[in-house]
Amino acid sequence: MLDKKKNLMSSIYASLIKSSAIPADDKAFGIWLEQQDALSLLEANLYQDEFVLYASLAHTFMHAVLVPESSVNPPNSQDLMGWNCGADETWGIWHDFEDPPSIGLSPPLDHHTGSATIGKGEQLVYVRYFEGRIGDRHYIELLQKLVHVLDVHFLPERSAYCRLDKHGDIEEVIRIIETPEEKDMSSGTIVTIKREDLDEYMALTDSAAVLMFDFTRTSPGSFSGWPHRESDEDLTTSEEFSYRLVFISGYASYLRGYQLVRPRISREAVARRYRFDDRGEEKQYATFIVDDWRHGVVAEVSCGPGHTANYFNAGGNDLPFELSPTFFRPEVLTKYKADSEKYRVEDRSITCRGAWHLKTYDINEEGQVHTYLRYLRNLPYEEQLYWKAHNEKPRGPISKRAFETDFEGKWSLEYDPLRSIKNLLDELRRERVPWWALRSENLPYQVQYPATTSPDEWANEILKLDQLVVEGFEEKWLRNKAKELGRTPQQQFRSLKLIEECLMALDFEEEHAQKIISPLHEIHNLRSKLKGHASGNTFISIKRSVLTEHKTFRKHFHVLCKTCDESLQVIAEAFRSNRFTGSSSTHSSG
């Protein structure tokens, strides 16, 4: 709520709030009655990035409906000035008392609008009321056709209809802003829409918007009615904007009329926009340092079309191949790994929700992230610039796995312990074993090898590995199974110790069972020590020991995953052989 106010404070929102607050001193009150601020507000509304579709505040009413463009070309000012409807008009049922009776559906603007032009229109905002709602019984609905065409979805936490933009970020298209009643602020509701989207919808439907407005301002506690009848002298009319201003100095005034809003884009322009899918923007491409293996040099090359060659068109040019490898500092992955809600980082690819997909990447022996010019081309330009900022000269060749899969066309048979763990856990999930469960659908994607030299990244990956593997064990089920097999586990035993008990019940020697579980204990203990002592001597000591033995966090994590995978394979085989199967849906984690 507060963020919405901040975002709109510099635009129409602040003017709406100010127009609905009664000034404290007489001079300001007199100026307020003149309604010049309301006229300025209506004018400004035409040029804002967000257009006010509806506003209902203490002294302000604004409501836009769409009408066929032909019905206001030219407009019938006298007819439109007679409008008499609000946003609480809804679909209904009509019937008569004839014999036999007739019955049918009644559209929102079917009657009682006061204007034949508006009666032909389509309502966008609906104010609904339901006694069964807890709290505020009034709420806002939007025309479903508008919502579907704009491909927007209501997010309660934002009180807005939203979609994903080209960067995968949530974009608020239609806002519903509830203003609380405060000392200097009137309560009410404001609904805004991005003007660009309103223009596009109007162009597609061959319609224009009629914004009805009424600003009624009176002296608090002393209003008893309007002392004179309306006259033509109160009326100001132009082709697109008509209003009646009745002003009683020092006492009261009202400004009532309509404003026509036509689309600022043609139907043909909308068609071109969708044909090229670029919202009128010229596509841009960044340059990257690449290993130009066609010419045997390291060069800077644009990733755009026409700057590279491929297998099919290489004969007629001397351009670098589009599969020229491009290398990056490992920190390039940090942004994507830090936001698992927005990005899905998989073993060889990265996907930004609803926006873009990097088909392939890998990490070579020197720790460099690498991909190919061809795939960088498909990223938004801003994303290309992000990768360019991490671009560097190659310090070694691409990974063996990438060479096998991307150039030799082979399946890589290179053992990857983390991938093996994920494959096994996926099998357990599909088998619905009762002794392990996936705690979150995103966890398998969140666990990756550390890519940088950052101790924090390394500690976070160990945390996520522990959450994926160890936290998945069903403690209650394991305890009951150990007892069923004749063991007497102590009450303080947790899941890993209970697995030991089960293995010993299956004729594993105690020392062997402990050895099998040891790597899982190591992961769990590391997680506790690293996250619990993130800035202390314990963390420093563990970090120094790991780097002394393994040289990099990535290699240590690889070894950790290898021993973990070996343990899981033994446990899974032992439990499968003894038919520890069945649905886990009836078991809790204890």
C-alpha positions as CSV (number, residue, x, y, z in Angstrom):
1,M,0.0,0.0,0.0
2,L,2.7,2.5,1.0
3,D,4.8,1.5,-2.0
4,K,1.9,2.2,-4.3
5,K,1.5,5.7,-2.8
6,K,5.2,6.4,-3.3
7,N,5.1,5.3,-6.9
8,L,2.2,7.5,-7.7
9,M,2.9,10.5,-5.4
10,S,4.6,12.4,-8.2
11,S,1.6,11.9,-10.6
12,I,-2.1,11.8,-10.5
13,Y,-2.5,10.1,-7.1
14,A,-1.3,13.1,-5.1
15,S,-3.6,15.4,-7.0
16,L,-6.6,13.1,-6.3
17,I,-5.9,13.0,-2.6
18,K,-5.4,16.7,-2.4
19,S,-8.6,17.4,-4.3
20,S,-10.6,15.4,-1.8
21,A,-9.2,17.0,1.4
22,I,-11.1,20.1,2.6
23,P,-8.6,23.0,3.2
24,A,-8.3,24.3,6.7
25,D,-8.1,28.1,6.2
26,D,-10.7,30.2,4.4
27,K,-8.5,31.5,1.6
28,A,-7.4,28.0,0.6
29,F,-11.0,26.8,0.9
30,G,-12.2,29.6,-1.5
31,I,-9.5,28.6,-4.0
32,W,-10.6,24.9,-3.6
33,L,-14.2,25.8,-4.5
34,E,-13.0,27.3,-7.8
35,Q,-12.2,23.8,-9.0
36,Q,-9.2,24.9,-11.1
37,D,-7.2,22.0,-9.5
38,A,-9.8,19.5,-10.7
39,L,-9.6,20.8,-14.2
40,S,-5.8,20.6,-14.1
41,L,-6.1,17.1,-12.7
42,L,-8.4,16.0,-15.6
43,E,-6.0,17.5,-18.2
44,A,-3.0,15.9,-16.5
45,N,-4.7,12.5,-16.5
46,L,-4.5,12.4,-20.3
47,Y,-0.7,12.5,-20.3
48,Q,0.3,10.3,-17.4
49,D,1.8,6.9,-17.9
50,E,-1.1,5.6,-15.8
51,F,-4.7,6.6,-16.5
52,V,-7.4,6.9,-13.8
53,L,-10.2,4.6,-14.8
54,Y,-12.1,5.1,-11.6
55,A,-11.9,7.2,-8.5
56,S,-14.4,7.4,-5.6
57,L,-13.3,9.7,-2.8
58,A,-15.0,12.1,-0.5
59,H,-15.4,14.9,-3.0
60,T,-14.3,13.2,-6.2
61,F,-15.9,10.8,-8.7
62,M,-14.4,9.6,-11.9
63,H,-15.5,6.7,-14.0
64,A,-14.4,5.7,-17.5
65,V,-16.4,3.4,-19.8
66,L,-15.6,2.5,-23.4
67,V,-18.0,3.3,-26.2
68,P,-17.8,2.6,-30.0
69,E,-15.6,5.2,-31.7
70,S,-18.3,5.8,-34.2
71,S,-20.8,6.8,-31.5
72,V,-18.6,9.8,-30.5
73,N,-17.5,10.9,-34.0
74,P,-18.8,13.5,-33.6
75,P,-19.9,13.4,-29.9
76,N,-23.4,14.3,-28.9
77,S,-22.5,16.7,-26.0
78,Q,-26.1,17.2,-24.8
79,D,-26.6,13.4,-24.6
80,L,-23.3,12.8,-22.9
81,M,-23.8,15.6,-20.3
82,G,-26.9,13.7,-19.1
83,W,-25.0,10.7,-17.8
84,N,-26.3,9.3,-14.6
85,C,-24.6,6.0,-13.7
86,G,-21.9,4.6,-11.5
87,A,-19.5,1.7,-11.4
88,D,-21.9,-0.4,-9.3
89,E,-23.9,-1.3,-12.5
90,T,-23.6,-5.1,-13.1
91,W,-25.0,-7.8,-15.2
92,G,-28.5,-8.9,-14.0
93,I,-31.7,-10.6,-14.8
94,W,-34.9,-8.9,-16.1
95,H,-38.3,-10.4,-16.2
96,D,-41.9,-9.2,-16.7
97,F,-45.3,-10.2,-15.3
98,E,-46.9,-11.2,-18.5
99,D,-48.5,-14.6,-19.0
100,P,-46.4,-16.5,-19.9
101,P,-43.6,-14.5,-18.3
102,S,-40.5,-13.4,-20.2
103,I,-37.0,-13.4,-18.7
104,G,-33.4,-12.6,-19.9
105,L,-30.0,-11.1,-19.1
106,S,-29.6,-7.4,-18.5
107,P,-26.1,-5.9,-19.4
108,P,-24.6,-3.3,-17.0
109,L,-25.3,-0.3,-19.2
110,D,-28.6,-1.5,-20.6
111,H,-30.7,1.2,-18.9
112,H,-30.7,4.1,-16.4
113,T,-27.4,5.5,-17.8
114,G,-29.0,8.9,-18.7
115,S,-27.1,8.8,-22.0
116,A,-27.8,6.9,-25.2
117,T,-24.1,7.0,-26.1
118,I,-23.0,5.5,-22.8
119,G,-25.8,3.0,-23.1
120,K,-24.0,1.5,-26.1
121,G,-20.7,1.2,-24.1
122,E,-18.8,-1.4,-22.1
123,Q,-18.1,-1.0,-18.4
124,L,-14.5,-1.7,-17.4
125,V,-14.6,-1.3,-13.6
126,Y,-17.3,-3.0,-11.4
127,V,-17.8,-2.1,-7.8
128,R,-19.2,-5.2,-6.1
129,Y,-20.7,-5.7,-2.6
130,F,-21.1,-8.9,-0.6
131,E,-22.4,-9.2,3.0
132,G,-20.4,-12.5,3.4
133,R,-17.0,-10.8,3.0
134,I,-15.0,-10.3,6.2
135,G,-13.9,-6.7,6.6
136,D,-14.6,-4.3,3.7
137,R,-17.7,-5.7,1.9
138,H,-17.0,-3.6,-1.1
139,Y,-14.5,-4.8,-3.7
140,I,-13.4,-4.1,-7.3
141,E,-13.7,-6.4,-10.3
142,L,-12.5,-5.7,-13.8
143,L,-14.0,-6.6,-17.2
144,Q,-12.8,-10.1,-17.9
145,K,-12.3,-9.4,-21.6
146,L,-9.9,-6.6,-20.7
147,V,-8.0,-8.8,-18.2
148,H,-7.6,-11.7,-20.6
149,V,-6.6,-9.6,-23.6
150,L,-3.9,-7.8,-21.5
151,D,-2.9,-11.1,-20.1
152,V,-2.9,-9.8,-16.5
153,H,-3.5,-11.7,-13.2
154,F,-4.7,-10.4,-9.9
155,L,-2.0,-10.5,-7.1
156,P,-3.7,-9.8,-3.7
157,E,-0.3,-8.9,-2.1
158,R,0.0,-6.1,-4.6
159,S,-3.7,-5.3,-5.0
160,A,-3.0,-5.1,-8.7
161,Y,-3.5,-7.0,-12.0
162,C,0.0,-7.9,-13.1
163,R,2.1,-9.7,-15.7
164,L,5.7,-10.5,-16.3
165,D,7.8,-8.0,-18.4
166,K,10.6,-8.9,-20.8
167,H,13.0,-9.2,-17.8
168,G,10.8,-11.6,-15.9
169,D,9.9,-8.9,-13.3
170,I,6.3,-8.4,-12.1
171,E,4.7,-5.4,-13.8
172,E,1.7,-3.8,-12.3
173,V,-0.7,-2.9,-15.1
174,I,-4.0,-2.2,-13.3
175,R,-3.8,-0.9,-9.8
176,I,-6.5,-0.9,-7.2
177,I,-5.6,1.5,-4.5
178,E,-7.6,1.7,-1.3
179,T,-7.0,5.0,0.6
180,P,-7.7,4.8,4.4
181,E,-9.4,7.6,6.1
182,E,-6.9,9.8,8.0
183,K,-6.7,13.3,9.4
184,D,-5.6,14.8,6.1
185,M,-6.7,12.1,3.7
186,S,-10.2,11.0,2.6
187,S,-11.0,7.3,2.3
188,G,-11.9,5.8,-1.1
189,T,-10.8,3.8,-4.0
190,I,-8.7,4.6,-7.1
191,V,-8.2,2.3,-10.1
192,T,-5.5,3.1,-12.6
193,I,-4.3,1.4,-15.8
194,K,-1.1,1.8,-17.8
195,R,-2.1,4.2,-20.6
196,E,-0.2,2.2,-23.2
197,D,-2.3,-0.8,-22.5
198,L,-5.6,1.2,-22.5
199,D,-4.7,2.7,-25.8
200,E,-3.9,-0.7,-27.3
201,Y,-7.2,-2.2,-26.0
202,M,-9.2,0.8,-27.4
203,A,-7.5,0.5,-30.8
204,L,-8.2,-3.2,-30.9
205,T,-11.9,-2.7,-30.0
206,D,-12.4,0.4,-32.2
207,S,-13.6,2.3,-29.1
208,A,-13.0,5.5,-27.1
209,A,-13.2,6.1,-23.4
210,V,-15.8,8.4,-21.9
211,L,-14.5,9.6,-18.5
212,M,-17.5,10.8,-16.5
213,F,-16.5,13.1,-13.6
214,D,-18.2,14.9,-10.7
215,F,-16.3,17.0,-8.1
216,T,-18.7,18.3,-5.5
217,R,-17.3,20.6,-2.8
218,T,-19.2,22.1,0.1
219,S,-18.5,23.8,3.4
220,P,-18.5,21.2,6.2
221,G,-21.8,20.9,8.1
222,S,-23.5,23.8,6.4
223,F,-24.7,22.6,3.1
224,S,-28.5,22.6,2.6
225,G,-28.9,22.5,-1.2
226,W,-28.2,24.4,-4.4
227,P,-30.0,27.8,-4.3
228,H,-30.5,28.2,-8.1
229,R,-31.2,26.1,-11.2
230,E,-28.5,25.1,-13.7
231,S,-28.2,27.3,-16.7
232,D,-26.3,27.3,-20.0
233,E,-24.1,30.0,-18.5
234,D,-22.6,27.3,-16.3
235,L,-21.8,25.1,-19.3
236,T,-18.4,24.9,-21.1
237,T,-18.3,22.7,-24.1
238,S,-15.6,21.6,-26.6
239,E,-15.4,18.7,-29.0
240,E,-13.7,16.4,-26.5
241,F,-14.4,18.0,-23.1
242,S,-17.6,19.3,-21.6
243,Y,-18.5,20.3,-18.1
244,R,-20.8,22.4,-16.0
245,L,-19.3,24.4,-13.2
246,V,-21.7,25.8,-10.5
247,F,-19.9,28.0,-8.0
248,I,-21.3,29.8,-4.9
249,S,-18.5,31.9,-3.4
250,G,-17.4,30.8,0.1
251,Y,-20.1,28.1,0.2
252,A,-20.1,25.3,-2.4
253,S,-19.4,24.3,-6.0
254,Y,-19.6,21.3,-8.3
255,L,-17.8,20.4,-11.5
256,R,-19.7,17.8,-13.5
257,G,-19.1,16.6,-17.1
258,Y,-17.3,14.2,-19.4
259,Q,-14.0,13.9,-21.1
260,L,-13.4,11.9,-24.3
261,V,-10.2,9.8,-24.4
262,R,-9.2,8.4,-27.8
263,P,-6.4,5.9,-28.4
264,R,-3.0,7.3,-29.2
265,I,-2.1,4.4,-31.4
266,S,-3.7,3.1,-34.5
267,R,-5.0,-0.4,-35.1
268,E,-2.4,-0.8,-37.8
269,A,0.4,0.2,-35.4
270,V,-0.8,-2.4,-32.9
271,A,-0.7,-5.0,-35.7
272,R,2.9,-4.1,-36.6
273,R,3.9,-4.2,-33.0
274,Y,2.6,-7.8,-32.6
275,R,4.0,-8.9,-35.9
276,F,7.5,-8.0,-34.9
277,D,6.9,-8.6,-31.2
278,D,9.1,-5.7,-30.3
279,R,6.7,-3.1,-28.9
280,G,8.1,-0.7,-31.5
281,E,11.7,-1.0,-30.1
282,E,14.7,-1.7,-32.4
283,K,16.5,-4.9,-31.3
284,Q,20.0,-4.2,-30.0
285,Y,22.9,-6.6,-29.7
286,A,26.1,-6.4,-27.6
287,T,29.6,-7.4,-28.5
288,F,31.6,-10.0,-26.7
289,I,35.2,-11.3,-26.5
290,V,35.1,-14.7,-28.1
291,D,37.4,-17.6,-29.0
292,D,37.1,-17.3,-32.8
293,W,38.1,-20.8,-33.5
294,R,37.3,-20.4,-37.2
295,H,40.3,-17.9,-37.5
296,G,42.3,-19.1,-34.5
297,V,42.2,-15.7,-32.7
298,V,40.5,-14.1,-29.7
299,A,38.3,-11.2,-31.0
300,E,35.4,-9.0,-30.0
301,V,32.3,-9.9,-32.1
302,S,28.7,-8.7,-32.1
303,C,26.2,-11.5,-31.3
304,G,23.6,-9.9,-33.7
305,P,22.4,-11.5,-36.9
306,G,24.6,-10.9,-39.8
307,H,27.8,-10.8,-37.7
308,T,28.3,-14.5,-37.5
309,A,28.2,-17.6,-39.7
310,N,26.9,-21.1,-39.3
311,Y,27.2,-24.4,-41.0
312,F,24.6,-23.5,-43.7
313,N,25.9,-20.0,-44.8
314,A,29.6,-20.1,-44.0
315,G,30.6,-20.7,-47.6
316,G,29.9,-17.1,-48.7
317,N,31.6,-15.2,-45.9
318,D,34.5,-15.1,-43.6
319,L,32.6,-14.3,-40.4
320,P,33.2,-16.0,-37.0
321,F,31.0,-19.0,-36.3
322,E,27.9,-18.3,-34.1
323,L,29.1,-21.2,-32.0
324,S,32.2,-19.3,-31.0
325,P,32.7,-19.8,-27.3
326,T,32.4,-16.8,-25.0
327,F,33.9,-16.9,-21.5
328,F,32.8,-15.1,-18.3
329,R,33.8,-14.7,-14.7
330,P,31.9,-17.2,-12.5
331,E,30.2,-14.3,-10.7
332,V,27.9,-14.0,-13.7
333,L,25.8,-16.8,-12.2
334,T,25.4,-15.1,-8.8
335,K,22.4,-13.0,-9.8
336,Y,20.5,-16.0,-11.0
337,K,21.3,-18.3,-8.1
338,A,20.3,-15.6,-5.6
339,D,16.7,-15.4,-6.9
340,S,15.2,-18.9,-7.3
341,E,11.7,-17.5,-7.6
342,K,12.6,-15.6,-10.8
343,Y,15.3,-17.7,-12.3
344,R,15.7,-21.5,-12.8
345,V,19.4,-22.4,-12.9
346,E,19.7,-26.0,-14.2
347,D,22.7,-28.1,-14.9
348,R,23.3,-26.6,-18.3
349,S,20.7,-23.9,-18.8
350,I,19.1,-20.8,-17.2
351,T,15.5,-19.7,-17.6
352,C,14.0,-16.4,-16.6
353,R,10.3,-16.8,-15.9
354,G,8.1,-15.8,-18.8
355,A,11.0,-13.9,-20.4
356,W,14.1,-15.6,-21.8
357,H,16.0,-18.8,-21.8
358,L,19.8,-19.4,-22.2
359,K,19.9,-22.8,-23.9
360,T,23.3,-23.9,-22.7
361,Y,26.3,-22.9,-20.5
362,D,29.0,-24.8,-18.6
363,I,32.0,-24.3,-16.4
364,N,35.5,-25.2,-17.6
365,E,38.5,-26.5,-15.6
366,E,39.7,-22.9,-15.0
367,G,36.3,-22.0,-13.4
368,Q,35.1,-19.9,-16.3
369,V,31.5,-19.9,-17.2
370,H,31.1,-20.3,-21.0
371,T,28.4,-20.3,-23.6
372,Y,28.1,-19.4,-27.3
373,L,27.4,-16.2,-29.2
374,R,24.3,-17.8,-30.8
375,Y,22.5,-18.1,-27.5
376,L,23.5,-14.7,-26.1
377,R,21.7,-13.2,-29.1
378,N,18.4,-14.4,-27.7
379,L,18.7,-12.6,-24.4
380,P,17.2,-9.1,-23.9
381,Y,19.8,-6.4,-24.6
382,E,19.9,-5.4,-20.9
383,E,20.7,-9.0,-20.0
384,Q,23.4,-9.1,-22.7
385,L,25.0,-6.1,-21.1
386,Y,25.0,-7.9,-17.8
387,W,26.9,-10.8,-19.3
388,K,29.2,-8.5,-21.2
389,A,30.2,-6.9,-17.8
390,H,31.6,-10.3,-16.8
391,N,33.1,-11.2,-20.2
392,E,36.8,-12.0,-20.2
393,K,39.4,-13.7,-22.5
394,P,39.5,-17.5,-22.3
395,R,41.9,-19.0,-19.8
396,G,41.4,-22.5,-21.1
397,P,39.2,-24.5,-23.5
398,I,35.5,-25.2,-23.0
399,S,34.6,-28.1,-20.6
400,K,35.0,-31.7,-21.8
401,R,31.3,-32.3,-21.3
402,A,30.4,-29.3,-23.5
403,F,32.7,-30.4,-26.3
404,E,31.2,-33.9,-26.2
405,T,27.6,-32.8,-26.3
406,D,27.8,-29.6,-28.4
407,F,30.4,-30.5,-31.0
408,E,30.7,-34.3,-31.1
409,G,27.0,-34.9,-30.7
410,K,27.5,-37.5,-27.9
411,W,25.8,-38.1,-24.6
412,S,28.3,-37.1,-21.9
413,L,29.2,-40.2,-19.9
414,E,31.2,-38.2,-17.4
415,Y,30.0,-38.9,-13.8
416,D,28.4,-36.0,-12.1
417,P,27.6,-36.8,-8.5
418,L,25.2,-33.9,-8.0
419,R,23.2,-34.8,-11.1
420,S,23.2,-38.5,-9.9
421,I,21.8,-37.4,-6.5
422,K,19.1,-35.4,-8.2
423,N,18.2,-38.3,-10.5
424,L,18.0,-40.7,-7.6
425,L,15.8,-38.4,-5.5
426,D,13.6,-37.9,-8.5
427,E,13.2,-41.7,-8.7
428,L,12.3,-41.9,-5.0
429,R,9.7,-39.1,-5.4
430,R,8.1,-40.8,-8.4
431,E,8.1,-44.1,-6.5
432,R,6.4,-42.3,-3.5
433,V,8.6,-44.1,-1.0
434,P,7.5,-43.5,2.6
435,W,10.9,-42.7,4.0
436,W,11.9,-39.7,2.0
437,A,9.9,-36.7,0.5
438,L,10.8,-33.6,-1.5
439,R,10.1,-30.6,0.7
440,S,9.9,-28.1,-2.0
441,E,9.5,-28.4,-5.8
442,N,12.2,-25.8,-6.4
443,L,14.9,-27.4,-4.3
444,P,16.4,-29.6,-7.0
445,Y,17.0,-26.5,-9.1
446,Q,18.3,-24.5,-6.3
447,V,21.2,-26.8,-5.4
448,Q,24.2,-26.2,-7.7
449,Y,27.9,-26.5,-7.5
450,P,29.6,-23.3,-6.1
451,A,30.9,-21.3,-9.1
452,T,32.9,-18.6,-7.4
453,T,35.5,-18.3,-4.7
454,S,32.9,-16.8,-2.3
455,P,32.7,-18.7,1.1
456,D,29.1,-17.5,1.4
457,E,28.1,-19.1,-1.9
458,W,29.7,-22.4,-0.8
459,A,28.0,-22.3,2.6
460,N,24.6,-21.6,1.0
461,E,25.0,-24.5,-1.4
462,I,25.8,-26.8,1.5
463,L,22.7,-25.5,3.3
464,K,20.5,-26.2,0.2
465,L,22.1,-29.7,-0.3
466,D,21.2,-30.5,3.3
467,Q,17.7,-29.2,2.8
468,L,17.3,-31.3,-0.3
469,V,18.7,-34.6,1.0
470,V,18.7,-34.7,4.8
471,E,15.6,-32.7,5.6
472,G,13.7,-35.0,3.2
473,F,14.0,-38.1,5.4
474,E,10.7,-38.9,7.2
475,E,11.7,-39.2,10.9
476,K,8.4,-40.5,12.2
477,W,8.3,-43.3,9.6
478,L,11.9,-44.3,10.2
479,R,11.4,-44.4,14.0
480,N,8.3,-46.7,13.6
481,K,10.1,-48.9,11.0
482,A,13.2,-49.3,13.3
483,K,10.9,-50.4,16.1
484,E,9.0,-52.7,13.8
485,L,12.3,-54.3,12.8
486,G,13.2,-55.0,16.5
487,R,15.4,-52.1,17.3
488,T,14.9,-49.8,20.3
489,P,15.9,-46.3,19.1
490,Q,16.4,-43.7,21.8
491,Q,14.0,-40.8,21.8
492,Q,16.7,-38.2,20.9
493,F,17.7,-40.0,17.7
494,R,17.0,-38.0,14.6
495,S,16.5,-39.1,11.1
496,L,20.1,-40.0,10.2
497,K,20.6,-42.1,13.4
498,L,17.3,-43.8,12.7
499,I,18.5,-44.8,9.2
500,E,21.5,-46.4,10.9
501,E,19.1,-48.3,13.2
502,C,17.2,-49.5,10.2
503,L,20.3,-50.6,8.4
504,M,21.6,-52.5,11.4
505,A,18.2,-54.2,11.6
506,L,18.8,-55.3,8.0
507,D,22.0,-57.1,9.0
508,F,24.5,-54.3,8.3
509,E,27.4,-54.3,10.7
510,E,27.2,-51.3,13.1
511,E,30.5,-49.9,11.8
512,H,29.4,-50.3,8.2
513,A,26.1,-48.6,8.9
514,Q,27.8,-45.7,10.5
515,K,30.2,-45.4,7.5
516,I,27.3,-45.3,5.1
517,I,25.6,-42.5,7.0
518,S,28.8,-40.6,7.7
519,P,28.7,-38.4,4.6
520,L,25.2,-37.3,5.4
521,H,26.2,-36.4,8.9
522,E,29.1,-34.4,7.4
523,I,26.7,-32.4,5.3
524,H,24.4,-31.8,8.2
525,N,27.1,-30.8,10.6
526,L,28.8,-28.5,8.0
527,R,25.5,-26.8,7.4
528,S,25.1,-26.2,11.2
529,K,28.6,-25.0,11.7
530,L,28.9,-22.8,8.6
531,K,25.5,-21.1,9.0
532,G,25.7,-20.9,12.8
533,H,29.2,-19.4,12.9
534,A,29.2,-17.4,9.7
535,S,31.7,-14.8,10.9
536,G,33.5,-16.7,13.7
537,N,36.7,-18.7,14.1
538,T,34.9,-22.0,13.5
539,F,33.9,-20.8,10.0
540,I,37.4,-19.6,9.2
541,S,39.0,-22.8,10.5
542,I,36.7,-25.0,8.3
543,K,37.2,-22.8,5.3
544,R,41.0,-22.9,5.7
545,S,40.9,-26.7,6.1
546,V,38.7,-27.2,3.0
547,L,40.8,-25.0,0.7
548,T,44.1,-26.6,1.9
549,E,42.8,-30.0,1.0
550,H,40.7,-29.3,-2.1
551,K,42.0,-26.0,-3.4
552,T,38.5,-24.7,-4.4
553,F,35.1,-24.8,-2.9
554,R,33.7,-26.3,-6.1
555,K,36.0,-29.3,-5.8
556,H,35.2,-29.8,-2.2
557,F,31.5,-29.7,-3.0
558,H,32.0,-32.2,-5.8
559,V,33.7,-34.6,-3.3
560,L,30.9,-34.0,-0.8
561,C,28.3,-34.8,-3.4
562,K,30.2,-37.9,-4.5
563,T,30.2,-39.5,-1.0
564,C,26.6,-38.4,-0.4
565,D,25.5,-40.0,-3.6
566,E,27.3,-43.3,-2.7
567,S,25.5,-43.3,0.7
568,L,22.1,-42.6,-0.8
569,Q,22.5,-45.3,-3.4
570,V,23.3,-47.9,-0.7
571,I,20.4,-46.8,1.5
572,A,17.9,-46.8,-1.4
573,E,19.0,-50.2,-2.6
574,A,18.8,-51.7,1.0
575,F,15.3,-50.2,1.5
576,R,14.1,-51.2,-1.9
577,S,15.3,-54.8,-1.4
578,N,13.3,-55.0,1.8
579,R,10.3,-53.5,0.2
580,F,10.3,-50.2,2.1
581,T,7.8,-48.8,-0.4
582,G,4.4,-47.2,-0.5
583,S,2.8,-43.8,-0.4
584,S,4.4,-41.3,1.9
585,S,1.3,-39.1,2.0
586,T,0.2,-40.6,5.3
587,H,3.5,-40.0,7.1
588,S,4.7,-36.8,8.7
589,S,8.3,-35.7,9.2
590,G,7.9,-35.8,13.0
